[in-house]
Amino acid sequence: MLDDVEMDASSIMARLPALRLLLPLMAGILLHELLPGCWLPVAMVAVALLALIILRVKNNSPLASHARRKCHIVPLWVAMAAVGWMAAWVAAPPAVDVNDVNGNVATGRIESVECSEKSMSMLLDMLNPDDVKTPVKFHDTQIMLSTRGCNYDLKAGDLLEFTLELEEISNLGNPDEMDYAKHLLRKGVRYSQHTDVKNVKKVGESATLMTRAYGLRQDLQHKITGSRMSPDTQSQLIAMLLGNGDYMSRETRELFSRAGLSHVLALSGLHVAIITFMIWFLLFPLDYLRARKLRLIITILMLVAYDVVTGLSPSVVRATAMISFVFMSMIFYRKSTPLNSLFLAALAILVFSPSSLWGVGFQLSFITVAALMIFYSRFNVRYPENKLLRYLYTTLLTSVVATFSTIILTAYYFNTVSLSSALSNVVILPLLPAFMLLGALAILFLSAGVDVLLIDKALDAMCAAMNGSIGWFASLPLSQDDVYVTWVAVVVYYIVLMLAALWICRKRMSYLLAAGMVVIAGMVHGVIVDLNTPRKGLVIFNSYNSTPVLYFCGHNAMLWVPDVETDFDLKAFERRHRAFLAHHRIDTISLVDSARMELPDGIVEHPCAKLYGLGMIAAGKGRWKHYAPRDSDETVKFDCAIVTKGFHCDVATLKSLVDCDKIILSGGLYAEDNKALEKECEDHRIPHYNIKTKGAFVKMEK
């Protein structure tokens, strides 16, 4: 069986030369993640040179050269691994000593800016002294700057001057949370700062290509939102054509997700293919002028311009690169292999943006396209003769292949599984090209200052029809389920998928037996994970604006939020902590209100609770100061007091009013209050736990 696999691998490498470069490049990027030491690429280059010398010396005859022919690729692999490591090293944001730079004045260029009612969030590209006079030197450093208050005059490309108070971005420390700090680090952002908008001063402008593109995208979004279309139509048009899903409501996103159609809202290769068709159709007069090559070149250039305007997302760049390679092969009369073009596109993206390897969009888009190409090239698919049946059959088959090629990754990253997508895509995808074509036409008219009511009404009708169909699919029993998947399950799934495909193609029982063994190993791992998962516990989550206290026992849980008396968004909490809830198989969460609530070994009667054997009192607003136990005048002994954002007192007073062993400082406290209270606890030597700095307070058992 190993010989068969080796033969298959060598034949694949021969047919797909781009794969020879892509795999070692990816290995180099992975090595940088595991071994960031600078000695590694030097060692790899030395190994490559040594291998070249050995092969040159040993190949002193034609016979010896033929015998070692397969070894000639080894130096190239090692060299490409070194290139991958170096690309990842160059792209990594530099680390600075915040103690040295804080307090100094620095200047940064706004790359993107988002405003809300009371705050702003900006991505700044910090500038070197050579660009702008500043006492602090930065090199390729980006920071997230948030402000209290808004300045609506600021835009992308503006230069800001402010006093540095940087903090390294860290995770909240909640169980099963996404590693947000590493996610931003791979995007080039290591530090953040929060300040008052009055402390930020505009000192000039320094527009770049990307800031101009961002400004153009913002202008187009404002024109769309100012049109007479319905809000749903506006938000979906912005998401599908401009790649910005921030205008989508949470309810609409959840609806698309439950129907397995999240990829329709995210700008991807499907949308680029439709845009390419529209551009290609508009340039048809060039064929009559015998300028087909010019038609191909203009299409490529317009696609690149579209990529820049929409923010160069990996899925869009991948699709554009693939189409460009195919068009270039037509221009230069070279034969093009679709899979080879796909791997060349991945190679180009990873050389210039190695962090894309960790991106969800990059992984999903490349795996989906590769699975479809392999399926249609390797499997003998028979199509119905009727055109309508053939279209429906092809769409359904494509949807099934795309769904099952990425379903495990979707479950791993988003903790959701939707099996209705195969059917919903058959209904929705035919409407998508017409919706995007009308949308592009509407944007052209809006850019010229004309709002065509007929087009707006047509788009509203199509949007209503799509949303109605999506709502029906979302209500199906197989629409969505919350799951918890480990990275081991992802590896097992793709190994089994590969072995099953080889068995179908080659009909060798050894592949099927190997797949069965891998499945058994995966099931054993799943059982071990399940047996080690706690079924009962208490978690006080780290949150910026509240103090969620969750107690769960079996499949049921109750959520106590002592510092939010009304209007707590339970659905948002469930979405935010979907991985944790799926991991511990929590099906039902009851939100504690003013009434008394109980679960086995858990009782809450605000402002007190007895959860998982811990007696606690919430010290927030003034109600806790006047607490007295029912039918008794004796002082109650508490294990801990949770200090929430409504606390307006000092630690000494708290201890005099409440007999408790430990003080828990909530993550919802303002930063200044949190630091002051922690210092008080340290000065008075009071046992305490600071959720904001140490992460969630967790107590669980199996």
N, C-alpha and C positions, 0 to 999 in steps of 0.2 A: 504494500500500500504506500509506503514511503517513496518507493521508486516512481509510482504513478503520480504522486503529488509533486515530486521533483520534476518529472517530465512536464506536467501541466504548468508549473511555475516558470520553467525555462521557456516554454512555448509562448506563454503570456508575455514574458519580458521581451521576446523577440518581436512580437507583433505590436507591442506598445512601448516604444523606446522612452517616451516621457515618463513612464512608470519607474524606469530604472533610476531616474533622477529624483522623482517625487518621494519615493519611499525613504531613501537615506536622508533627504532634506527634512522630512518629518521626524525621523529618528534623531537628527541633530537638535531640532527644536525641543523634543521631549527630553533629551539629555541636558539641555540648558536648564530645564525646569528641575531636574533631579540633581545635577552637578554643575552649579553656576561658577565653579572655579575657573580662572583664566588659563590654567595649565592644560585643560582638556583639548581645546582646538589646536594648540601648538603640538600636543601629542598626536592628534589625529593627522595633521599635516605631515608630521615626521614619519608616521606609519605609512601614509600614502606614498611619500617619496622613497622610503625604504623598499616598499613593495614594487615600485616601478624599477628601481635599480636591480633588485633580485630577478625580476622577470626579464630585464634586459640582458643580464649576465647569463642566466640560465637558458634563454632562448637563442642558443648559438647554432641551431640547425633548424631546417623546416619541420622536421619531425617533432623536435622538442617544442617548437612554437605551436604546432597543432595540438599537442597533448595538453598544453597549459592555456589553451585559448579561453576557457571559461574563467580563468583566474585574472584575465586582463581587466575585468570589470571591477575587481576589488579596490584598486586605488581610486577609481572614480567614485565608488560608493563612500569610501572614507572621506574623500575630499568634499563631496556633497554634504555629508554629515557635518563636517567642519563649517561649511557655508551656512547650514541651518542653525548651528550653534551661534555663529557670529551674527547672523541676522537677528536672532532672538536677543542677543546681548546688546546690539546697537539699538534695538527698538525699546528695550526696557527703560523706564523712566529713572533718572539718577536719584540717589538718596542724598539728602542734605541734613545737616545738623540743625534742627529747628531752634535749638537754644542759641545758636550763633546768628541765625538770620532774623528771628523774631525781634520786633522792635525797630527794625530798619524799614526804610521806605523803598518800595519796589514798583515796577511798572509792568503791566500785562496787557495783551491784546485780547479783546473779547472774540472768542470763536463761535459761541452760541449763547443765547440769553432767553430765559423764560420768565414771564411775570405772572404772579397771581395777585390776589387782592391786597395782601399785606407783606409780600416778600418777593424776592428775586433770586434766581439761580443762574449762575454764569459759569461757563468753562473758559478759563483764561490761559493763554499761551504766554508764559513769562519770558521777558526779553532780556538779552544780554546788554552790558554797558555799551557795547559797540553800536547797538541799535538806538537805545535811549539812555540818557544819563541817569544812572541809579547806583546807589552804594552797594547793592546786592547783585551778585553775578549768578545767573541761572543758565543752564544749558539743556534745551529740549525738555523743559519742565512744564507740565500743565497742572493747574489746581482747580478745584471746585470752590467758587466763591458764592456764598449765599448772604443775603442782606435782610435786615429788618426794614420794611418800607420799600417803596418802588421808585425808580426814576425811569419813566417811560420814554425819555429821550435817548437813552443808551441803546446802541445797536451793535451788531457784529462788525468788527473792524475798528471800533473805538479803542483808544488807549486809556487805561485807568491807572491812577497812582493812588497807593494806599499803604498804610503801615501793616507790616506782616504780623500775623498771629496764627501761624500755621499749626495744624494738628495732623498727624498721620491718620489716614482713614482706617478705621477698624470696624469689625463686625459687631453686631449687637450682642452676640453671645447667646442667642436663643437656640434651643435644641432643634436639629434638623433644618437649620436655616441655610439659605444660599450663601456661599462665600462671596459676599458683595465686595469686600476689600480686594480680593484677588481679581475679581471681575473688572474692577476699575483699574487695577494695576496693569492688567494685560491690555487695557485701552490707553495706557500711558498716564494715568492719573494716580498719584500717590498721596497727595495732601489736600486738605480742605480748610476753609476758614469761614467763620460766620462773624459778621460785623454789621454796624448800622450803615444804612445807605448814605448818611451824611458824611461818613468817613471815607467815602470813595469819590475821587475827583477825576473828571475827564480832562486829559491833558493833550488830546490830539486824535488823529486818525491814522491808521496804517493798514489799509485794506489789502487783502490777499485774494487769490482766486477763490479759495474755499469760503472766505467770509462774504465775498460778493455773491457767490452761489447761495449761501445761507440767506443773505438778505433778499435775493430774488425769490427764493422759496417762501420766505415769510410774506413778501408782498403778494404772491399768488394765493397764499392761504387766506390773507385778509380780504382779497377780492372775492374769493369763494364764500367766505363767511358773511360777506356783505351782500350776497346775491339773494334772490327771492326763492331759492331752493329750501326745502325743509332741512332742519338740523341734521337728521339722519343721513340725508343725501349728501350734505356738505361734508360731514365727517367721513363718510365712506369714500367720497371722491378724493379727499385729501389723503386718506390712508392708501388707496389703491394707485393713485397717480403720482403723489408727491412723497410717499413713504413715511408720513408722520401719523401715527396712530393715537397721538395725545388727545385729539378731539373726540375720540370715540368714548361713549359712555361705558361704564363698567357692565351695565346690563347687556348692551349690544355685544361687547367682547365675550361675555359669558355665553350668550346665545350662539355666537359663531363657534366658540370652543366646544360647546356641548354637541353641536351638529358636526364636529370634525372639519370645520371650514376656516380655521384660524389662518391658514396659508392664503386665503383669498384676501384678507385684510393686510397681510404683510407683503410689502413689495418684494417680488421674487422673480425667478426665471419665467414663470407663466406670464406675468405682466410684461416683462421685457420682450417675450416672444410676440405678444399682441402689439406692443409699441413698434417692434421691428416690422411686422406685417403692415401696419398703418403707414410707416415711413416709406417702405418699399412700394406700396400701392401709390402713394402720392408722387413718387418719382418715376412712374411708368413712362412719361413722355421721353425720357432719356433713351429708352430702348429704341424708339423710332428714329432717334438721332444717331443710332449706332454707338452709344456711349454707355454700354452696360458696365464697363469697369468703373466709370465715373459714378454710376448709380450705386455700385457696391461701396466705393470709397465714401461717398456722401452719407450713405446709411451708417457706416461705421462711425464717422465723425459725429453724426447726430446722436447716435447711441452713447458715445463717450460724453458728449455734452449733457445728455439726460442723466447719466450716472453722476456727474459732478453736481448738477442741480439737486438731485435727490439724496446727496450725502454719501455716495460711494459705499453703500452697504454691501457686504460680501456676496450675498445671493445675486444682486444686480450686477456686480462686477464679474462674477463667475459666468453669468449668462451672456453678458456683453463680450467677455473674452472668448468664450466658445464660438459665438456667432462671428466674431472678428477673425478667428483662426480659419473658420470654414470659408468666409468670404475672401480672405487673403489667399487661400489655396485655389479658389476660383480665379482670382486675379492673376496669379502666377502659374496657373495650369498645373497645380500639384494635387495629387490624390490626398484626400483627408479622411482619417478614421475618426468617427465621432468620439469614441472613448479616448483616443490619443489627444484629441482637442480638449476634452474635459480635463485630462491630467495636466496638459500644458497650461490650461487656465488656472488650475489649482497651484501649479508650480509658480506661475507669475505672481499670484496673490500672496503666497507664503513667503516668497523672497522679499517682497516689499512690506508685507504686513504679517510677520510670523505669528502674532497673537491671534490672527483669524482662525488658526487651527483649533483654538479652544472655544470659538464662537458657536453658539447653537445654530444660527442661521447658516454658517459655512458647512457644518456637519450635516444638517438636514438636507440642504439643497444638493450637495455633492452626492450624498448617499442615494437620494431619490433619483437623480438623473442617471447615476451609474447603474442603479438597479433596473431602471426602465430600458437603458441601452443594452445591458447584458440580457435581459429577459427577451426582448424582441429580436436580438441577433442570434441567441443561442437556442431559443425554443421555437419549434415549428407551430406557429399560431395559425389556425384556420379561421377565416372570416366569413360571415354570411354574405350572400350575394346581394341582398336588398341593401340599398344605401343607408336607409334609416336604421335598420337593424344593425348594419355594420358600424355605424357611428355610435349607437348606444352600446354595442358590445365592446368596441374599442375604448370608449370612455370609461365604462365600468371596469374593464380589465386593467386599464392604466391606473385607475383609482385604487383598485385592490392591491396592485403591485406597489404603488407608492405608499399606501397605508401600511402594509405589512413590512416594508423595508425600513420604515422609520418609527413604527409604533412603540418600540422599546425605548428609543431615544426620547420620544415625546413623554413617555411615562417616567423616564429617569429625570428629565429636566423640569417637567411641569406637573408630574404626579397625577396625570389624567390619561384616560384611555377612552377613545370614541370609536366604536365599530360601525356607526351609521354613516361614516364619511364616504364609504364606497357608493352608497345610494345617493347621498346629498350632492356629491360632485356631479353626478349624471344630470341632475336638474339645474344646478346653479351655474356650472361652467359654460353652458351654451349662452347664458345671458350676459356673462362677464365681458366678452369682446364688444358687444353692442353698448353696454353701459360705459366701458372705458372710451370707446370711440365718441359717443355723445359727450362724455365728460371732457375729453380733450378738446372737442369743438367748443364746448361752453367756456373752457379756460381761455381759449384763443379770443373769443368774443369779449370775455371779461377783461382780458389784458388790454383790449382796444377801447375799454370803457363802455361796452354795450352788454346789457343783460337781456338775453332773448328769452322771453317768457315761455314760448313754445318748447324750447329745449329744456328749460327748468321743469316744466310740467311733465315732459316725457321722462326725464331722469327721476323725478319723484315717483312716477308710476312704476318704473322698473325697480327702483329701490324698495318700494312697498311690496311688490311682487316677490322679490328676493327675500326680504325679511319675513314675509308671511310663510314662504316655503321653508326657510331656515328655522322658524319657530316651530313648525310642524315636525321637522326632523329632530329638533332638540328635545321634543317631548317623547320621542320613542324610547322604549326601555333600554336599548343598547346605545343610547346617545353618549353617555359619559359616566365614568366611574372613577373614584379617587383610588390611586394605588401607590405603593411604595416600592421602588426598584433600586437595587444596589448596582454598582458598576460591574460587579462579578456577573450579575444577570445579563447585563448588556453584552459583555464579552461572550458569554455562553450562547446567547441568542444568535449572534452573528456567526459564530463558529458552526452552530447547528444549521443555520440558513445556508452557509457556504457548502457544507457537506451534503445537505439535502439536494441542493442544486447540482452538485457533481454526481450524485447518485441518479438523479433523473436524466442527466445528459449521458452518462456512461454506463448506467445499469450495473454497477459493481456493488455487490453486497457489503464489501469492506467499508465503503463510505457510510452506508446506512448503520452498520454496527458501530462505527466511530461516533456517529451522531447520537445514537442511543446511549453510549457511554458518557458523552458530554452532558446529555440531558439528565442522566442519573446524578452526575456530579453536581449539576446546577440545583437539582431538587434537594440533595443533601445539604448544600449550602443554604438554601432557602429555609429548610427546616431548622437548621442551627440558628439562623438569624431570628426566626420566629420564636424559638424557645428562649432566646436571650432578650426578647423585647418585653419591657415592663408593661403590665396590664393595670397598674394602679400607681398613682403618684400625684404630686403637687408641683406646679410650675408657676412662678411669678415672672412673667415675661418682661423683657427689657423693651420698652416702647417710649417714643419721644413725647407723646402727649397724654398718656394714660398709664394705669397700673393694672393690667389684666392678670387676674389670679385664677388659674385653671386647676380644678381638681377632677380627676377622672378615675373611674372604677369600672373595669370591663369596657363595654362599648358606649357607656354613658358618661357625660361630663357636665359639670356646671361651671359657669364663668362668672366670677365676681369682679366688678370693676368699681372699686370704692370711690374713686375720684371723678367718675362720670355718672351723674345721677340719671340722666335721660339721653336718648338719641345716640346710644353707642351702636356703631355699625358692626353687628355680629357677622354679617356676610363678608365684610372686608376682612375681619379677623380670621374667618375660616379660609379665605383665599390666601391671606398672607402666611398662614401656618398650615397650609394644606399638606405639606410633607410630614409634619409632626402628627397631624390627625390621622393620616393614612398609615403611617408607621405603627401607631399604637391602636389602630382599628377603632377609632372613636367615631361613632355614627351620629350620635345626638348630643348637641350642646344646649343646655338650658341657661339662659341669661338670668342672673339673680337680679330681681328688682327690690322694691322696698319690703316685700313680704319675706317670710321665713322660708328657706329652701333646704332640703335634706337629700343626701345620698348615703349609701353605706359608709360609715366612718367619716362622714362629712356633713357639717351643718353650718349655714350662714344666716346670721341675723344682724344686719348692719347696725353698728360699725364693727361687730365682732364676728369671729368665725372659729370653728374647730374643724380643721382639715388635716387629714392624714396624721392625726395624733398631735398636731401643733395648734395650740391656742394662740390666736393673733387678733390684734386690734388695728384698725386703719386710722392713723393719725393724720387727718387731712383738714377738712373744715372743722368748725368748732364743736360739732356734735360729740366727738369722742371725749372731750373734756368733762362732759356731764354724764358720762355713761355710768350706770349702776346696775348690778345684776338683779334679776327678778327675785322678789321675796327675800332679799337679804341685803344687809348694809355692809357686809364684809368686802374687803378689797379683793378683786379677782387677780389671780396670778396668770400672766400671759408668757408664752414662750418668746414671742417677738411682737414688735410694733412696726407696722409698715408706714413709713413717712411718705405721703403722697404730695402732689403739687399744690394742694390747698393748704399746706402746713404753714402757719405764720406764728412760729414760736421758736424756742431754743431747746437744745437737748436736755439741759438741766431741768427745765420746767416739765418737759415730757416725762423724765424719769421720776419727778416728784408726784406727778398725777397718775402715772401708769406703772405698775409693778411688772416689768418685763426683763427677760434675760438678754435679749439681743434687739438691736434696732436695724431694720432693713430700709435702706434709702432707695426709693423708687427711681427708675429710669426716666419717669415723667417729670421729675424735678428740673427746674431751670439750672443751667450749668453753674451759675454763680451760687445759687442756693445749695446745690449739691456739694460743691467744694467747701462752702462755709460749714455745713452740717457735718461733713466728714472730718474736718479739722476739729470741730467741737468734740466729736466722739473720741478722736485720738487724744485730745488734750485731757479729757475726763476719763480716759481709759475705759470707755464703754464698748463692749463687744458690738460690732456692727458689720453689715454686709452691704457694699455699695453695688447695686445692680448696674449702674451706668458704666462702671469701670471693670467689673468682674463678670458681667453677663447675667443671664437669668438665674434666679434662685431655684434649684431643682432638687427634689427629693422623690425618688421612685423605688419601686421594687418589682421583681418579676412576678 
